[in-house]
């Protein structure tokens, strides 16, 4: 027989659980050079993936569509 969701949660005994930000330090993140190289490689591979396909003409629009919108237009647009 299946227990209800609340019964299952009660059975977990989460009384010692506390919610707080995870501890981290600067070594948890890659260095700036690694980030720049990875992003450049992803960007380059994204365009290479569409070369010699019907989507080649739209590759730039597709690539910029994958960049989060942060309130500004892509370069060259107003």
Secondary structure, DSSP 8 states (H G I E B T S, - for coil): ----HHHHHHHT--TT---------GGGS--HHHHHHHHHHHHHHHHHHHTTSTTGGGHHHHHHHTS---SS--TT--
